[in-house]
């Protein structure tokens, strides 16, 4: 159980680090009136744009593999 919890925490930290690196999340601080506060913003448009880009890349990679292997039908005919 402890191992599963550790894996979940590592995945969550990795996702957060990737999100900050790709610009999906932003962190801003404010110290007005001697009351510190922090705000996390989520850029949904950037997330969707990266999702579409990844989908296109995977589709292109799949087409490239299909061209190089001749497709599943060509393998059966041989």
C-alpha positions as CSV (number, residue, x, y, z in Angstrom):
1,X,0.0,0.0,0.0
2,X,2.9,2.3,0.8
3,X,4.5,1.6,-2.6
4,X,1.2,2.5,-4.4
5,X,1.0,5.8,-2.5
6,X,4.6,6.6,-3.3
7,X,4.0,5.9,-7.0
8,X,0.9,8.1,-7.0
9,X,2.8,11.0,-5.4
10,X,5.7,10.6,-7.8
11,X,3.3,10.7,-10.8
12,X,1.5,13.7,-9.4
13,X,4.8,15.6,-8.9
14,X,6.0,14.6,-12.3
15,X,2.7,15.9,-13.9
16,X,3.0,19.2,-12.0
17,X,6.6,19.7,-13.1
18,X,5.7,18.9,-16.7
19,X,2.7,21.3,-16.5
20,X,4.9,24.2,-15.2
21,X,7.5,23.4,-17.8
22,X,5.0,23.4,-20.7
23,X,3.2,26.5,-19.4
24,X,0.0,24.7,-18.5
25,X,0.1,26.1,-15.0
26,X,1.2,29.4,-13.6
27,X,2.0,30.5,-10.1
28,X,1.8,34.1,-8.9
29,X,2.2,35.6,-5.5
30,X,0.9,38.8,-3.9
31,X,1.9,40.4,-0.7
32,X,-0.6,43.2,-0.4
33,X,-1.6,44.5,3.0
34,X,1.0,42.2,4.6
35,X,-1.2,39.2,3.8
36,X,0.7,36.9,1.5
37,X,-1.3,34.9,-1.0
38,X,-0.5,32.6,-3.9
39,X,-2.6,32.0,-7.0
40,X,-2.3,29.0,-9.4
41,X,-3.7,29.5,-12.9
42,X,-4.5,26.8,-15.4
43,X,-4.2,27.6,-19.2
44,X,-6.7,25.2,-20.6
45,X,-6.1,26.5,-24.2
46,X,-2.4,25.6,-23.9
47,X,-3.3,22.2,-22.6
48,X,-5.7,21.5,-25.5
49,X,-3.2,22.8,-28.0
50,X,-0.5,20.5,-26.7
51,X,-3.0,17.6,-26.6
52,X,-3.9,18.2,-30.3
53,X,-0.2,18.5,-31.2
54,X,0.6,15.2,-29.4
55,X,-2.4,13.5,-31.2
56,X,-1.1,14.7,-34.6
57,X,2.4,13.5,-33.8
58,X,1.2,10.1,-32.7
59,X,-1.0,9.8,-35.9
60,X,2.0,10.7,-38.0
61,X,4.2,8.2,-36.2
62,X,1.6,5.5,-36.7
63,X,1.4,6.3,-40.4
64,X,5.2,6.2,-40.7
65,X,5.3,2.8,-39.0
66,X,2.5,1.6,-41.2
67,X,4.4,2.7,-44.3
68,X,7.7,1.1,-43.2
69,X,6.1,-2.3,-42.3
70,X,3.7,-2.5,-45.3
71,X,0.7,-2.6,-43.1
72,X,-0.9,-5.7,-41.5
73,X,-2.5,-6.9,-44.8
74,X,0.8,-7.0,-46.6
75,X,2.3,-9.2,-43.9
76,X,-0.5,-11.7,-44.1
77,X,-0.3,-12.0,-47.9
78,X,3.4,-12.9,-47.7
